[in-house]
Amino acid sequence: MPKMKTNSGAKKRFTITGSGKIKRKHAFKSHILTKKATKRKRNLTYSTLVHKADISNVKLLLAMK
């Protein structure tokens, strides 16, 4: 059986932490920033973890399952 390929888009967007959780960046931070509040833009800067409902789909894309 051939090896499973990692989804190229997913490998650019997600990283695995040391404890095995999946990290992601926030959306809505690239353009049309004038109408967004400073506090909102600042909070979009920081990365967060993938929601538990989406972990199985992301792991499939990253060929972890």
N, CA, C, O and CB atoms as a CASP TS submission, in Angstrom:
PFRMAT TS
TARGET T0000
AUTHOR 0000-0000-0000
METHOD Language model
MODEL 1
PARENT N/A
ATOM      1  N   MET     1       0.843  -1.183   0.000  1.00  0.00           N
ATOM      2  CA  MET     1       0.000   0.000   0.000  1.00  0.00           C
ATOM      3  C   MET     1       0.891   1.250   0.000  1.00  0.00           C
ATOM      4  O   MET     1       1.882   1.290   0.729  1.00  0.00           O
ATOM      5  CB  MET     1      -0.961  -0.004   1.228  1.00  0.00           C
ATOM      6  N   PRO     2       0.557   2.271  -0.803  1.00  0.00           N
ATOM      7  CA  PRO     2       1.408   3.463  -0.859  1.00  0.00           C
ATOM      8  C   PRO     2       1.289   4.306   0.406  1.00  0.00           C
ATOM      9  O   PRO     2       0.344   4.174   1.184  1.00  0.00           O
ATOM     10  CB  PRO     2       1.051   4.307  -2.075  1.00  0.00           C
ATOM     11  N   LYS     3       2.272   5.168   0.581  1.00  0.00           N
ATOM     12  CA  LYS     3       2.251   6.065   1.727  1.00  0.00           C
ATOM     13  C   LYS     3       1.129   7.079   1.566  1.00  0.00           C
ATOM     14  O   LYS     3       0.756   7.431   0.447  1.00  0.00           O
ATOM     15  CB  LYS     3       3.608   6.779   1.892  1.00  0.00           C
ATOM     16  N   MET     4       0.589   7.547   2.695  1.00  0.00           N
ATOM     17  CA  MET     4      -0.419   8.606   2.658  1.00  0.00           C
ATOM     18  C   MET     4       0.276   9.946   2.463  1.00  0.00           C
ATOM     19  O   MET     4       1.293  10.225   3.098  1.00  0.00           O
ATOM     20  CB  MET     4      -1.275   8.612   3.960  1.00  0.00           C
ATOM     21  N   LYS     5      -0.270  10.767   1.589  1.00  0.00           N
ATOM     22  CA  LYS     5       0.311  12.077   1.350  1.00  0.00           C
ATOM     23  C   LYS     5      -0.304  13.108   2.288  1.00  0.00           C
ATOM     24  O   LYS     5      -1.507  13.094   2.548  1.00  0.00           O
ATOM     25  CB  LYS     5       0.113  12.496  -0.113  1.00  0.00           C
ATOM     26  N   THR     6       0.539  13.998   2.789  1.00  0.00           N
ATOM     27  CA  THR     6       0.083  15.117   3.597  1.00  0.00           C
ATOM     28  C   THR     6      -0.517  16.177   2.681  1.00  0.00           C
ATOM     29  O   THR     6       0.031  16.455   1.613  1.00  0.00           O
ATOM     30  CB  THR     6       1.246  15.706   4.442  1.00  0.00           C
ATOM     31  N   ASN     7      -1.636  16.770   3.088  1.00  0.00           N
ATOM     32  CA  ASN     7      -2.243  17.853   2.328  1.00  0.00           C
ATOM     33  C   ASN     7      -1.335  19.077   2.391  1.00  0.00           C
ATOM     34  O   ASN     7      -1.005  19.553   3.477  1.00  0.00           O
ATOM     35  CB  ASN     7      -3.659  18.185   2.869  1.00  0.00           C
ATOM     36  N   SER     8      -0.932  19.588   1.227  1.00  0.00           N
ATOM     37  CA  SER     8       0.043  20.679   1.171  1.00  0.00           C
ATOM     38  C   SER     8      -0.456  21.952   1.841  1.00  0.00           C
ATOM     39  O   SER     8       0.320  22.658   2.485  1.00  0.00           O
ATOM     40  CB  SER     8       0.398  20.974  -0.264  1.00  0.00           C
ATOM     41  N   GLY     9      -1.746  22.252   1.694  1.00  0.00           N
ATOM     42  CA  GLY     9      -2.296  23.449   2.329  1.00  0.00           C
ATOM     43  C   GLY     9      -2.331  23.324   3.835  1.00  0.00           C
ATOM     44  O   GLY     9      -2.103  24.298   4.552  1.00  0.00           O
ATOM     45  N   ALA    10      -2.621  22.109   4.322  1.00  0.00           N
ATOM     46  CA  ALA    10      -2.725  21.900   5.766  1.00  0.00           C
ATOM     47  C   ALA    10      -1.365  21.965   6.438  1.00  0.00           C
ATOM     48  O   ALA    10      -1.249  22.477   7.552  1.00  0.00           O
ATOM     49  CB  ALA    10      -3.383  20.562   6.061  1.00  0.00           C
ATOM     50  N   LYS    11      -0.337  21.454   5.777  1.00  0.00           N
ATOM     51  CA  LYS    11       0.978  21.452   6.430  1.00  0.00           C
ATOM     52  C   LYS    11       1.546  22.860   6.577  1.00  0.00           C
ATOM     53  O   LYS    11       2.410  23.102   7.419  1.00  0.00           O
ATOM     54  CB  LYS    11       1.954  20.586   5.641  1.00  0.00           C
ATOM     55  N   LYS    12       1.048  23.800   5.742  1.00  0.00           N
ATOM     56  CA  LYS    12       1.467  25.189   5.881  1.00  0.00           C
ATOM     57  C   LYS    12       0.697  25.917   6.979  1.00  0.00           C
ATOM     58  O   LYS    12       1.168  26.933   7.491  1.00  0.00           O
ATOM     59  CB  LYS    12       1.292  25.914   4.567  1.00  0.00           C
ATOM     60  N   ARG    13      -0.474  25.415   7.344  1.00  0.00           N
ATOM     61  CA  ARG    13      -1.360  26.140   8.249  1.00  0.00           C
ATOM     62  C   ARG    13      -1.378  25.624   9.680  1.00  0.00           C
ATOM     63  O   ARG    13      -1.755  26.364  10.588  1.00  0.00           O
ATOM     64  CB  ARG    13      -2.731  26.102   7.716  1.00  0.00           C
ATOM     65  N   PHE    14      -0.984  24.385   9.904  1.00  0.00           N
ATOM     66  CA  PHE    14      -1.065  23.795  11.235  1.00  0.00           C
ATOM     67  C   PHE    14       0.302  23.336  11.706  1.00  0.00           C
ATOM     68  O   PHE    14       1.136  22.907  10.909  1.00  0.00           O
ATOM     69  CB  PHE    14      -2.046  22.626  11.246  1.00  0.00           C
ATOM     70  N   THR    15       0.526  23.432  13.028  1.00  0.00           N
ATOM     71  CA  THR    15       1.751  22.895  13.627  1.00  0.00           C
ATOM     72  C   THR    15       1.350  22.043  14.824  1.00  0.00           C
ATOM     73  O   THR    15       0.323  22.285  15.457  1.00  0.00           O
ATOM     74  CB  THR    15       2.741  24.045  14.053  1.00  0.00           C
ATOM     75  N   ILE    16       2.168  21.051  15.122  1.00  0.00           N
ATOM     76  CA  ILE    16       1.908  20.151  16.239  1.00  0.00           C
ATOM     77  C   ILE    16       2.732  20.622  17.427  1.00  0.00           C
ATOM     78  O   ILE    16       3.927  20.890  17.299  1.00  0.00           O
ATOM     79  CB  ILE    16       2.245  18.669  15.870  1.00  0.00           C
ATOM     80  N   THR    17       2.086  20.719  18.582  1.00  0.00           N
ATOM     81  CA  THR    17       2.802  21.113  19.793  1.00  0.00           C
ATOM     82  C   THR    17       3.521  19.893  20.370  1.00  0.00           C
ATOM     83  O   THR    17       3.343  18.774  19.889  1.00  0.00           O
ATOM     84  CB  THR    17       1.826  21.728  20.843  1.00  0.00           C
ATOM     85  N   GLY    18       4.317  20.113  21.381  1.00  0.00           N
ATOM     86  CA  GLY    18       5.058  19.034  22.014  1.00  0.00           C
ATOM     87  C   GLY    18       4.165  17.998  22.661  1.00  0.00           C
ATOM     88  O   GLY    18       4.518  16.821  22.735  1.00  0.00           O
ATOM     89  N   SER    19       2.999  18.439  23.134  1.00  0.00           N
ATOM     90  CA  SER    19       2.072  17.515  23.793  1.00  0.00           C
ATOM     91  C   SER    19       1.107  16.863  22.807  1.00  0.00           C
ATOM     92  O   SER    19       0.240  16.089  23.213  1.00  0.00           O
ATOM     93  CB  SER    19       1.285  18.245  24.868  1.00  0.00           C
ATOM     94  N   GLY    20       1.249  17.171  21.502  1.00  0.00           N
ATOM     95  CA  GLY    20       0.428  16.524  20.490  1.00  0.00           C
ATOM     96  C   GLY    20      -0.808  17.290  20.074  1.00  0.00           C
ATOM     97  O   GLY    20      -1.580  16.804  19.248  1.00  0.00           O
ATOM     98  N   LYS    21      -1.017  18.482  20.627  1.00  0.00           N
ATOM     99  CA  LYS    21      -2.155  19.295  20.211  1.00  0.00           C
ATOM    100  C   LYS    21      -1.822  19.979  18.893  1.00  0.00           C
ATOM    101  O   LYS    21      -0.657  20.057  18.504  1.00  0.00           O
ATOM    102  CB  LYS    21      -2.522  20.342  21.298  1.00  0.00           C
ATOM    103  N   ILE    22      -2.853  20.475  18.204  1.00  0.00           N
ATOM    104  CA  ILE    22      -2.660  21.105  16.899  1.00  0.00           C
ATOM    105  C   ILE    22      -2.919  22.602  17.030  1.00  0.00           C
ATOM    106  O   ILE    22      -3.983  23.026  17.481  1.00  0.00           O
ATOM    107  CB  ILE    22      -3.596  20.471  15.824  1.00  0.00           C
ATOM    108  N   LYS    23      -1.919  23.398  16.624  1.00  0.00           N
ATOM    109  CA  LYS    23      -1.989  24.838  16.711  1.00  0.00           C
ATOM    110  C   LYS    23      -2.390  25.425  15.375  1.00  0.00           C
ATOM    111  O   LYS    23      -2.048  24.881  14.325  1.00  0.00           O
ATOM    112  CB  LYS    23      -0.661  25.413  17.169  1.00  0.00           C
ATOM    113  N   ARG    24      -3.124  26.545  15.407  1.00  0.00           N
ATOM    114  CA  ARG    24      -3.542  27.227  14.190  1.00  0.00           C
ATOM    115  C   ARG    24      -3.489  28.730  14.408  1.00  0.00           C
ATOM    116  O   ARG    24      -3.386  29.203  15.539  1.00  0.00           O
ATOM    117  CB  ARG    24      -4.960  26.786  13.768  1.00  0.00           C
ATOM    118  N   LYS    25      -3.562  29.477  13.306  1.00  0.00           N
ATOM    119  CA  LYS    25      -3.625  30.933  13.390  1.00  0.00           C
ATOM    120  C   LYS    25      -5.058  31.387  13.138  1.00  0.00           C
ATOM    121  O   LYS    25      -5.862  30.658  12.556  1.00  0.00           O
ATOM    122  CB  LYS    25      -2.649  31.594  12.375  1.00  0.00           C
ATOM    123  N   HIS    26      -5.364  32.596  13.584  1.00  0.00           N
ATOM    124  CA  HIS    26      -6.685  33.161  13.361  1.00  0.00           C
ATOM    125  C   HIS    26      -6.827  33.674  11.926  1.00  0.00           C
ATOM    126  O   HIS    26      -5.854  34.075  11.289  1.00  0.00           O
ATOM    127  CB  HIS    26      -6.952  34.290  14.359  1.00  0.00           C
ATOM    128  N   ALA    27      -8.055  33.648  11.446  1.00  0.00           N
ATOM    129  CA  ALA    27      -8.375  34.225  10.145  1.00  0.00           C
ATOM    130  C   ALA    27      -8.728  35.709  10.320  1.00  0.00           C
ATOM    131  O   ALA    27      -8.748  36.218  11.441  1.00  0.00           O
ATOM    132  CB  ALA    27      -9.549  33.450   9.469  1.00  0.00           C
ATOM    133  N   PHE    28      -9.002  36.384   9.222  1.00  0.00           N
ATOM    134  CA  PHE    28      -9.472  37.782   9.196  1.00  0.00           C
ATOM    135  C   PHE    28      -8.413  38.772   9.666  1.00  0.00           C
ATOM    136  O   PHE    28      -8.754  39.783  10.279  1.00  0.00           O
ATOM    137  CB  PHE    28     -10.709  37.929  10.061  1.00  0.00           C
ATOM    138  N   LYS    29      -7.138  38.505   9.394  1.00  0.00           N
ATOM    139  CA  LYS    29      -6.079  39.421   9.821  1.00  0.00           C
ATOM    140  C   LYS    29      -5.241  39.900   8.643  1.00  0.00           C
ATOM    141  O   LYS    29      -4.195  40.515   8.849  1.00  0.00           O
ATOM    142  CB  LYS    29      -5.184  38.747  10.852  1.00  0.00           C
ATOM    143  N   SER    30      -5.687  39.626   7.381  1.00  0.00           N
ATOM    144  CA  SER    30      -4.816  39.927   6.259  1.00  0.00           C
ATOM    145  C   SER    30      -5.135  41.244   5.551  1.00  0.00           C
ATOM    146  O   SER    30      -4.214  41.938   5.122  1.00  0.00           O
ATOM    147  CB  SER    30      -4.886  38.817   5.281  1.00  0.00           C
ATOM    148  N   HIS    31      -6.399  41.603   5.417  1.00  0.00           N
ATOM    149  CA  HIS    31      -6.734  42.843   4.707  1.00  0.00           C
ATOM    150  C   HIS    31      -8.060  43.371   5.214  1.00  0.00           C
ATOM    151  O   HIS    31      -8.727  42.723   6.020  1.00  0.00           O
ATOM    152  CB  HIS    31      -6.791  42.614   3.176  1.00  0.00           C
ATOM    153  N   ILE    32      -8.447  44.562   4.736  1.00  0.00           N
ATOM    154  CA  ILE    32      -9.634  45.299   5.216  1.00  0.00           C
ATOM    155  C   ILE    32      -9.552  45.452   6.739  1.00  0.00           C
ATOM    156  O   ILE    32     -10.478  45.085   7.462  1.00  0.00           O
ATOM    157  CB  ILE    32     -10.963  44.558   4.807  1.00  0.00           C
ATOM    158  N   LEU    33      -8.423  46.002   7.214  1.00  0.00           N
ATOM    159  CA  LEU    33      -8.193  46.116   8.646  1.00  0.00           C
ATOM    160  C   LEU    33      -8.650  47.459   9.213  1.00  0.00           C
ATOM    161  O   LEU    33      -8.652  47.641  10.430  1.00  0.00           O
ATOM    162  CB  LEU    33      -6.732  45.912   8.942  1.00  0.00           C
ATOM    163  N   THR    34      -9.037  48.402   8.351  1.00  0.00           N
ATOM    164  CA  THR    34      -9.383  49.734   8.853  1.00  0.00           C
ATOM    165  C   THR    34     -10.687  49.722   9.638  1.00  0.00           C
ATOM    166  O   THR    34     -10.848  50.486  10.591  1.00  0.00           O
ATOM    167  CB  THR    34      -9.489  50.719   7.698  1.00  0.00           C
ATOM    168  N   LYS    35     -11.611  48.867   9.247  1.00  0.00           N
ATOM    169  CA  LYS    35     -12.902  48.844   9.948  1.00  0.00           C
ATOM    170  C   LYS    35     -12.887  47.974  11.198  1.00  0.00           C
ATOM    171  O   LYS    35     -13.868  47.958  11.942  1.00  0.00           O
ATOM    172  CB  LYS    35     -13.982  48.356   9.015  1.00  0.00           C
ATOM    173  N   LYS    36     -11.809  47.258  11.444  1.00  0.00           N
ATOM    174  CA  LYS    36     -11.718  46.381  12.619  1.00  0.00           C
ATOM    175  C   LYS    36     -11.067  47.132  13.771  1.00  0.00           C
ATOM    176  O   LYS    36     -10.134  47.912  13.578  1.00  0.00           O
ATOM    177  CB  LYS    36     -10.915  45.091  12.291  1.00  0.00           C
ATOM    178  N   ALA    37     -11.566  46.886  14.951  1.00  0.00           N
ATOM    179  CA  ALA    37     -11.051  47.571  16.139  1.00  0.00           C
ATOM    180  C   ALA    37      -9.631  47.098  16.452  1.00  0.00           C
ATOM    181  O   ALA    37      -9.252  45.974  16.121  1.00  0.00           O
ATOM    182  CB  ALA    37     -11.980  47.327  17.354  1.00  0.00           C
ATOM    183  N   THR    38      -8.863  47.961  17.086  1.00  0.00           N
ATOM    184  CA  THR    38      -7.481  47.631  17.433  1.00  0.00           C
ATOM    185  C   THR    38      -7.414  46.410  18.342  1.00  0.00           C
ATOM    186  O   THR    38      -6.548  45.551  18.177  1.00  0.00           O
ATOM    187  CB  THR    38      -6.804  48.823  18.108  1.00  0.00           C
ATOM    188  N   LYS    39      -8.319  46.339  19.289  1.00  0.00           N
ATOM    189  CA  LYS    39      -8.345  45.205  20.219  1.00  0.00           C
ATOM    190  C   LYS    39      -8.622  43.899  19.472  1.00  0.00           C
ATOM    191  O   LYS    39      -8.017  42.867  19.763  1.00  0.00           O
ATOM    192  CB  LYS    39      -9.412  45.429  21.314  1.00  0.00           C
ATOM    193  N   ARG    40      -9.528  43.955  18.523  1.00  0.00           N
ATOM    194  CA  ARG    40      -9.868  42.774  17.737  1.00  0.00           C
ATOM    195  C   ARG    40      -8.668  42.302  16.918  1.00  0.00           C
ATOM    196  O   ARG    40      -8.361  41.111  16.881  1.00  0.00           O
ATOM    197  CB  ARG    40     -11.059  43.069  16.814  1.00  0.00           C
ATOM    198  N   LYS    41      -7.983  43.259  16.256  1.00  0.00           N
ATOM    199  CA  LYS    41      -6.810  42.911  15.445  1.00  0.00           C
ATOM    200  C   LYS    41      -5.697  42.344  16.316  1.00  0.00           C
ATOM    201  O   LYS    41      -5.011  41.403  15.918  1.00  0.00           O
ATOM    202  CB  LYS    41      -6.301  44.140  14.677  1.00  0.00           C
ATOM    203  N   ARG    42      -5.521  42.912  17.494  1.00  0.00           N
ATOM    204  CA  ARG    42      -4.476  42.428  18.399  1.00  0.00           C
ATOM    205  C   ARG    42      -4.767  41.000  18.848  1.00  0.00           C
ATOM    206  O   ARG    42      -3.854  40.177  18.916  1.00  0.00           O
ATOM    207  CB  ARG    42      -4.351  43.350  19.622  1.00  0.00           C
ATOM    208  N   ASN    43      -6.019  40.699  19.153  1.00  0.00           N
ATOM    209  CA  ASN    43      -6.378  39.356  19.598  1.00  0.00           C
ATOM    210  C   ASN    43      -6.298  38.330  18.469  1.00  0.00           C
ATOM    211  O   ASN    43      -6.113  37.142  18.731  1.00  0.00           O
ATOM    212  CB  ASN    43      -7.774  39.363  20.184  1.00  0.00           C
ATOM    213  N   LEU    44      -6.433  38.768  17.225  1.00  0.00           N
ATOM    214  CA  LEU    44      -6.293  37.860  16.087  1.00  0.00           C
ATOM    215  C   LEU    44      -4.834  37.506  15.809  1.00  0.00           C
ATOM    216  O   LEU    44      -4.552  36.560  15.074  1.00  0.00           O
ATOM    217  CB  LEU    44      -6.913  38.481  14.847  1.00  0.00           C
ATOM    218  N   THR    45      -3.905  38.267  16.399  1.00  0.00           N
ATOM    219  CA  THR    45      -2.487  38.030  16.171  1.00  0.00           C
ATOM    220  C   THR    45      -2.032  36.697  16.765  1.00  0.00           C
ATOM    221  O   THR    45      -1.222  35.990  16.166  1.00  0.00           O
ATOM    222  CB  THR    45      -1.668  39.169  16.759  1.00  0.00           C
ATOM    223  N   TYR    46      -2.558  36.356  17.948  1.00  0.00           N
ATOM    224  CA  TYR    46      -2.064  35.200  18.676  1.00  0.00           C
ATOM    225  C   TYR    46      -2.630  33.908  18.110  1.00  0.00           C
ATOM    226  O   TYR    46      -3.755  33.877  17.611  1.00  0.00           O
ATOM    227  CB  TYR    46      -2.407  35.319  20.150  1.00  0.00           C
ATOM    228  N   SER    47      -1.848  32.852  18.191  1.00  0.00           N
ATOM    229  CA  SER    47      -2.310  31.552  17.705  1.00  0.00           C
ATOM    230  C   SER    47      -3.159  30.869  18.776  1.00  0.00           C
ATOM    231  O   SER    47      -3.132  31.247  19.947  1.00  0.00           O
ATOM    232  CB  SER    47      -1.109  30.653  17.310  1.00  0.00           C
ATOM    233  N   THR    48      -3.907  29.865  18.352  1.00  0.00           N
ATOM    234  CA  THR    48      -4.791  29.138  19.265  1.00  0.00           C
ATOM    235  C   THR    48      -4.786  27.668  18.864  1.00  0.00           C
ATOM    236  O   THR    48      -4.116  27.282  17.906  1.00  0.00           O
ATOM    237  CB  THR    48      -6.247  29.724  19.241  1.00  0.00           C
ATOM    238  N   LEU    49      -5.528  26.858  19.592  1.00  0.00           N
ATOM    239  CA  LEU    49      -5.590  25.429  19.312  1.00  0.00           C
ATOM    240  C   LEU    49      -6.807  25.122  18.441  1.00  0.00           C
ATOM    241  O   LEU    49      -7.799  25.851  18.466  1.00  0.00           O
ATOM    242  CB  LEU    49      -5.642  24.617  20.625  1.00  0.00           C
ATOM    243  N   VAL    50      -6.722  24.050  17.682  1.00  0.00           N
ATOM    244  CA  VAL    50      -7.831  23.601  16.851  1.00  0.00           C
ATOM    245  C   VAL    50      -8.921  23.048  17.771  1.00  0.00           C
ATOM    246  O   VAL    50      -8.614  22.349  18.737  1.00  0.00           O
ATOM    247  CB  VAL    50      -7.363  22.522  15.808  1.00  0.00           C
ATOM    248  N   HIS    51     -10.178  23.350  17.484  1.00  0.00           N
ATOM    249  CA  HIS    51     -11.303  22.883  18.287  1.00  0.00           C
ATOM    250  C   HIS    51     -11.399  21.361  18.227  1.00  0.00           C
ATOM    251  O   HIS    51     -11.065  20.744  17.216  1.00  0.00           O
ATOM    252  CB  HIS    51     -12.618  23.524  17.803  1.00  0.00           C
ATOM    253  N   LYS    52     -11.861  20.769  19.329  1.00  0.00           N
ATOM    254  CA  LYS    52     -11.876  19.296  19.412  1.00  0.00           C
ATOM    255  C   LYS    52     -12.776  18.653  18.362  1.00  0.00           C
ATOM    256  O   LYS    52     -12.561  17.497  17.998  1.00  0.00           O
ATOM    257  CB  LYS    52     -12.330  18.860  20.795  1.00  0.00           C
ATOM    258  N   ALA    53     -13.791  19.385  17.864  1.00  0.00           N
ATOM    259  CA  ALA    53     -14.660  18.840  16.825  1.00  0.00           C
ATOM    260  C   ALA    53     -13.942  18.735  15.480  1.00  0.00           C
ATOM    261  O   ALA    53     -14.345  17.944  14.627  1.00  0.00           O
ATOM    262  CB  ALA    53     -15.904  19.703  16.682  1.00  0.00           C
ATOM    263  N   ASP    54     -12.885  19.523  15.282  1.00  0.00           N
ATOM    264  CA  ASP    54     -12.182  19.555  14.005  1.00  0.00           C
ATOM    265  C   ASP    54     -10.869  18.773  14.013  1.00  0.00           C
ATOM    266  O   ASP    54     -10.236  18.625  12.968  1.00  0.00           O
ATOM    267  CB  ASP    54     -11.911  20.975  13.619  1.00  0.00           C
ATOM    268  N   ILE    55     -10.459  18.278  15.162  1.00  0.00           N
ATOM    269  CA  ILE    55      -9.152  17.629  15.270  1.00  0.00           C
ATOM    270  C   ILE    55      -9.041  16.417  14.360  1.00  0.00           C
ATOM    271  O   ILE    55      -8.004  16.221  13.726  1.00  0.00           O
ATOM    272  CB  ILE    55      -8.890  17.215  16.706  1.00  0.00           C
ATOM    273  N   SER    56     -10.087  15.597  14.278  1.00  0.00           N
ATOM    274  CA  SER    56      -9.999  14.386  13.466  1.00  0.00           C
ATOM    275  C   SER    56      -9.834  14.721  11.988  1.00  0.00           C
ATOM    276  O   SER    56      -9.081  14.046  11.286  1.00  0.00           O
ATOM    277  CB  SER    56     -11.240  13.519  13.670  1.00  0.00           C
ATOM    278  N   ASN    57     -10.531  15.758  11.501  1.00  0.00           N
ATOM    279  CA  ASN    57     -10.389  16.164  10.094  1.00  0.00           C
ATOM    280  C   ASN    57      -8.993  16.701   9.797  1.00  0.00           C
ATOM    281  O   ASN    57      -8.421  16.409   8.746  1.00  0.00           O
ATOM    282  CB  ASN    57     -11.434  17.226   9.741  1.00  0.00           C
ATOM    283  N   VAL    58      -8.449  17.482  10.719  1.00  0.00           N
ATOM    284  CA  VAL    58      -7.125  18.056  10.511  1.00  0.00           C
ATOM    285  C   VAL    58      -6.072  16.945  10.537  1.00  0.00           C
ATOM    286  O   VAL    58      -5.118  16.976   9.760  1.00  0.00           O
ATOM    287  CB  VAL    58      -6.817  19.130  11.586  1.00  0.00           C
ATOM    288  N   LYS    59      -6.241  15.979  11.417  1.00  0.00           N
ATOM    289  CA  LYS    59      -5.285  14.868  11.489  1.00  0.00           C
ATOM    290  C   LYS    59      -5.298  14.040  10.209  1.00  0.00           C
ATOM    291  O   LYS    59      -4.256  13.536   9.790  1.00  0.00           O
ATOM    292  CB  LYS    59      -5.600  13.971  12.690  1.00  0.00           C
ATOM    293  N   LEU    60      -6.460  13.895   9.585  1.00  0.00           N
ATOM    294  CA  LEU    60      -6.527  13.201   8.300  1.00  0.00           C
ATOM    295  C   LEU    60      -5.754  13.972   7.237  1.00  0.00           C
ATOM    296  O   LEU    60      -5.035  13.376   6.435  1.00  0.00           O
ATOM    297  CB  LEU    60      -7.991  13.011   7.862  1.00  0.00           C
ATOM    298  N   LEU    61      -5.899  15.295   7.230  1.00  0.00           N
ATOM    299  CA  LEU    61      -5.193  16.108   6.244  1.00  0.00           C
ATOM    300  C   LEU    61      -3.686  16.062   6.452  1.00  0.00           C
ATOM    301  O   LEU    61      -2.914  16.136   5.496  1.00  0.00           O
ATOM    302  CB  LEU    61      -5.679  17.546   6.305  1.00  0.00           C
ATOM    303  N   LEU    62      -3.273  15.937   7.716  1.00  0.00           N
ATOM    304  CA  LEU    62      -1.852  15.888   8.022  1.00  0.00           C
ATOM    305  C   LEU    62      -1.298  14.467   8.001  1.00  0.00           C
ATOM    306  O   LEU    62      -0.141  14.249   8.360  1.00  0.00           O
ATOM    307  CB  LEU    62      -1.598  16.512   9.369  1.00  0.00           C
ATOM    308  N   ALA    63      -2.112  13.500   7.584  1.00  0.00           N
ATOM    309  CA  ALA    63      -1.723  12.097   7.501  1.00  0.00           C
ATOM    310  C   ALA    63      -1.224  11.567   8.832  1.00  0.00           C
ATOM    311  O   ALA    63      -0.244  10.825   8.892  1.00  0.00           O
ATOM    312  CB  ALA    63      -0.657  11.912   6.446  1.00  0.00           C
ATOM    313  N   MET    64      -1.921  11.962   9.913  1.00  0.00           N
ATOM    314  CA  MET    64      -1.558  11.488  11.244  1.00  0.00           C
ATOM    315  C   MET    64      -2.416  10.307  11.681  1.00  0.00           C
ATOM    316  O   MET    64      -2.140   9.694  12.712  1.00  0.00           O
ATOM    317  CB  MET    64      -1.684  12.615  12.250  1.00  0.00           C
ATOM    318  N   LYS    65      -3.448   9.981  10.915  1.00  0.00           N
ATOM    319  CA  LYS    65      -4.341   8.888  11.284  1.00  0.00           C
ATOM    320  C   LYS    65      -4.254   7.787  10.269  1.00  0.00           C
ATOM    321  O   LYS    65      -4.934   6.770  10.401  1.00  0.00           O
ATOM    322  CB  LYS    65      -5.779   9.371  11.414  1.00  0.00           C
TER
END
